[in-house]
Amino acid sequence: MPKIAFIGAGSWGFTRKLVRDVLTFPRLADATIALMDIDAERLDFAHRAVKRIIELGNYPARVEATMDRAEALRGADYVVVTILAGGLDIWRRDIEIPKKYGVDTNIGDTRGPSGIFRALRTIPSMLEIARDMERYCPKATMLNYTNPMVMLCRAMQRETSIQLTGLCHSVQGTAEMLARWIGAPMDEITYTCAGINHMAWYLKYEWKGKDAYPLIRKAITERPEVYNEEIVRNEMFLALDHYVTESSGHNSEYNWWFRKRPDLIEQYCTHGTGWNPGEYAYVVKRYSERMDNWRDEAKEWFAQEKPIELERGHEYAAYIMNALAGGEPFQFNGNVPNKGLVSNLPADACVEVPVWASRNGLEATPVGALPPQCAMLTGLSSQIEEMAVEGCLTGNPRLIYQAIAHDPLTAAVLSLAEIKEMVNEMFAQNRAHLPTFSHYRA
């Protein structure tokens, strides 16, 4: 009878879907689902939703809800983490302050100045969770969905002994998108993808064992609807010859090319990234709407006779748990330490590579070197994130300034003096949320 702990269980849509998928596996159907959240109202809705799924599926599982993290973790076999540290108001400032200085970000939850400050707020909470796991469930596996993925996983992998990996939908989602563009059934596609989270590259993408990149290039260059669907990533592919994971909205932030001038944002970033101009990033608006509307969605869900289809979906975490429990081995792209896995990225840095889950645990697959034109940008981002993690763990604001000074978009827009002023303003805004820092000026 496995125990699965959800830390941040009030994530209304995600928790329901993952529990549904988990319980479809016979090895997991009698699990104890331990839900934990700091928001009592959200926790209650999640608790009632999981009970409803168990009843509809007639599963032998049981569910418990608590606001005590130690209670949720005690004896757990698997720990799923989906948290937000600091709330949407402080995240909004992560985006608005850089924009005031001319650094116009899109989403701001992964890297760059916005992503780094999100990491500074979140790393301490993630380390507390990981250290509680060392106390209460030292043999459990953490499956982390919280961003910024690289910096959070790197800090926990460096500072704690737990088994963990970070999971993201971008690899499988992009693979399916590319298959759709060339008219290929997904079950006939094979690929090898590696790099860092949100900046991994399809080193190989094949249809029936043959290189499909010529077909992808043809679709992008000859079909305007394909080009316009992902303008930033398509331009990157046409220049770099390998397709990158994660959306154009994210990738428009991660380099020098697309967001340093208003005319470039209009040309490349407004129509093919899901970005809408406004006071602050579209994604913050979307999350704000979710925060406002989730109660109505929950009530509507409960009112339905059959509120959820019980057929298994495609969420990685459920398949990984089943494999670790002795079921069918499962391969996925996960975030793990670079122990000789990608030869031209920093040693021990958090990389995203193919990983096998089985009763033996998590076993990452070495992929060799990234193509040099991809490794240059990826390696720079990885080194910046290594510096940011070091700055957070040691409480050194100078390292945070130096990391952000090397961020490609920031450096394309601002001088060093302007970057320093911006970083100090962001420290001033965040100081109540940065427990690892004793002083707040770079």
Secondary structure, 3 states (H helix, E strand, C coil): CCEEEEECCCCHHHHHHHHHHHHCCCCCCCCEEEEECCCHHHHHHHHHHHHHHHHHHCCCCEEEEECCHHHHHCCCCEEEECCCCCHHHHHHHHHHHHHHHCCCCCCCCCCHHHHHHHHHHHHHHHHHHHHHHHHHCCCCEEEECCCCHHHHHHHHHHHCCCEEEECCCHHHHHHHHHHHHHCCCHHHEEEEEEEECCEEEEEEEEECCEECHHHHHHHHHHCHHHHHHCHHHHHHHHHHCCCECCCHHHHCCCCCCCCCCHHHHHHHHCCCCCCCCCCCCHHHHHHHHHHHHHHHHHHHHHHCCCCCCCCCCCCHHHHHHHHHCCCCCEEEEEEEECCCCECCCCCCCEEEEEEEEECCEEEECCCECCCHHHHHHHHHHHHHHHHHHHHHHHCCHHHHHHHHHCCHHHHHHCCHHHHHHHHHHHHHHHHHHCCCCCCCCC
